[in-house]
């Protein structure tokens, strides 16, 4: 279990619950440093903000986290909408890097001193968390053909790009609960996601899709050279009920990628 403290960020209700139960005194006693060039943003209603797992962490500068509180949180539109307008309205006063975290089930466990090093590792401008599936989180398609290209043409294109970059068709999917990037690129990506999510369903996917994870996966494929996912878990780790055993010491988070393909990727770099 101590190995979870090798990650800067943990994401997932089951995983965060386990770590909080086991290590709450350590979490509260660790005073974490966050780069002066980075702001952390989360979006939630007041109840979720008050009970956020981010309130448990001990930051050297407690103002590093900006809670954007909405009267009513609408899945998943509120997140993208609030993030887009906040960056737009405060752009010139924000630091160069933005880290978005889902507030209800994320923990920061290590210092984040140099955001650029994680982006440089993947040769990207925006880095998302990863999960071991290419699917959404409950979005119901408006018609039987709406997501056809997403699961077929888009997905095949994505796998081919993975093979070129990583040396293997890794069938992972980005997780939209954690992402970090250079401000200008985060703003452009969130702006485009916001426009798609408020578009006309009649225009086909991703127009009118209100699931941010589907839309961000579409944008990952569209801007593959700019957007990456942390498939080797060098920065973050998503741990849902699909990725850890009943015994957390036998966690399956490596999903077969971390050790097997890391050396191949380093050679390709």
N, C-alpha and C positions, 0 to 999 in steps of 0.2 A: 504493500500500500504506500510506503514512503516514496516509491518510484513515481507516483503521480505528481510529486513536487518537482519533477524534472521539467514539467511543462509550465509555460508562463500562464496559460489560460486553460481552464476546464469548462466544458459545456455539457449539460445534460442533467435532467432532474435526478435520475437514479444515481448517477456518478457523484454529482455534487452533494446529494444527500448522504451518501456513504462517507465521503471525505469530510464533510462537516461533522458528522457523528463521531468520526474517529479522531479528528485533528482540530476541532474548533479552538482549543487553547493556543495551538501553534499558529493557526490562521490569524487569530487576533493579536498575537504577540509579534508576528513578523511585520516589521515596518518596511513597506515596499516603496521603491523609488520608480517614478515614471518620468520619462524624458520630458524636458521643458518644451520640446518640439512636438508633443503629442497631446491630443485631447481625447478623452473617453466619453462616448455618448450612448445613452440608452433611452428607450421610449416605453412608457407604461402609464396605466392609470394610477391614481393616488394610492389605492390599496396595495397594488403590486409594487409600487415604488417603496412604500413603507416597509414591506416585507422582502425586499430584494436581497438576494444573496450577496450583492455587491456591498451592502451595508456592513457585512461581517468583516470585510478586509480592512487592513490597517495601512492606509496610504500616508506617506510622508507629507504629501500635499493633498488634502481632502477635496480641494477644488478641482482636481484633475478629472473628476467624473461629473458630467453634466446630465442631470435627469430631466428629460423632456416629459412633463406630466400632461396627460390628456384627460378630459372629463370622462370619456368612454373609449376604451381601446377596441378598435375594430380590426379583427384579423384580416389580412396582414397589412392592410392599407395604412393604418395609423403610423406604423413604424417607418415606412418609406416616405410618407407624406411629411411627417414631422421632421425627419432627418433632412429631407430635401429643403424645406423652407428654412430650417434653422441654419444650415450651411449657407444658403443663398443670402439670408439677411445679415449674417455675421461673418461673411467670407473673409474680409480683409483683417478681421481681428482674431481669426483662428490660427493656430499653429500649422505647420506644414504637413502634419500627419494626423489622421483621424482613425480612431479605433471604435467600431460599433460593437456593443455587447448586448445580447438579450439580458434584461435585468433580473429575470426570475430564476434563472438556472445557469449562471456563469460565475466562476471564481477566478480571481487573479492570484497566482501563487508565487510568482517570481517577478523580480524587477523587469521593467521594459525600458531599457536605457537607450538602445539604438534600433529604432523601428526599421531603418533602411537595411540592416544586415539580413533580416528575414526576407525582405522583398528582393534583395540582390541574390540570395540563394536560389530563388526560383525565377530570377530574371523577369520580374513583373513589377507592376505599379500598385496593384491591389491584391491582397492575399486573403482568401476565405478559409474558414474551417472546412473539415472534410467529414463525410460519413460514408459508410460502406454500402450505399444503395443509391440508385438513380431514380428517385421517386419524390413525390411531394409530401405534404403533411396534412392531407385531408381535403384538398381542393377537389370539388366536383365539377368535371368538365360540362359546359353548357350543352354539348351535343356529342354524339359518338365519334366524330371525326376531328374534333377540335384539337386534341393532343396527339393525333396520329403522327405528324411530322416530328414532334418533340421526341417521341419514343422510337422513331424509326430513322428518318433522314438526318435529323439533328444529332441524334445519338450516335449514328454510324460515323458522321463527320467528326464528332467529339472523340471517339475511340481512335480514329486514324491520327488525329492531332496528338493524342496521348502517346501513341506508338512512336511518332517522330520525336517528341520531347523526352519521353522517359524510356524508350526502347521496348515498350510493352503496351498493349491495349488495356490499360487499367480501367475497370468498370466502376470507378468511384463516382460520387456526386458531391459537389460543394454543399456545405451547410451554411445557411444564411444567418445563423445566430451569432457568428463571430466573423468580422472582417476588418482588415486594417489596410490603409493605403495612403498614398500621397493625396493631399487635399483636392487638387484640381481634378484628379482622376476619379476619386470617390464622388465628388460633386457631379461630374458628367455621367457616371454610371447610375447614381441614384436618380438624377434628373430623367434619364431615359427610362429607367424602371418605372418611375412615377407616371410618365406619359403613357407607357404601355398599359399599366394597371388601370388607368382612367380612360383607356381607348374603347373602341367599339368592337364588341365580340364578333360582329358580322365580318370584320376584316381578318378574322382568323388569329390563331395563336401567334405571338403573345398578347395581342391587343385585347384588352378587357380581362386579362387574367389577374385575379386579385391575390394569388399566392406568390409572395415575393420569392420563394425558393425556386419555383418553376421559372420565373422571369429572370432571376439572376443566373440560373443555369443556362438559359438561352443566351444571355449576354456574355457568359463565360466562353461559350463556343464562338460567339460573334467576335469577341475581342480577346481571343485566346493568347495573343502575344503580350497583352497588358494585364489580364486577369489570370490568376493561378489559384490552386488550392493546396493546402498544406498536407500533401499526401504522406509525407515522411514524419509528420507530427513533430517538427522541430520547434514549433511555437505554440500550437494549440492541440486540443484533443476533445472530440465529441464522444461521449460515452452514454449511449442509450441502452435499452434493454436488449438490443441486438448485439452489443459489442462487449459486454462483460458477463462473466459467468456468475453463478450464485456466490462463488468464492472469488472475490475481487482480485486475489493474488494470481488468479489464472486468467486475467483479462485478455480479451481477444482483440485489443485495439489495433494491433499491427496489421490485421486484415491481409496478411501475406505480402504487403508491399514494403514495409519499412526496411527490413533486413535484406529481402530478396532482390529488390530493385534499386536500392540506394546507391550501391557501388556502380551499377550500370549507368545511372543518371549522372553521377559525378564524372564518369569517363566521357559521357556525351557533352558535358558542359565544357 
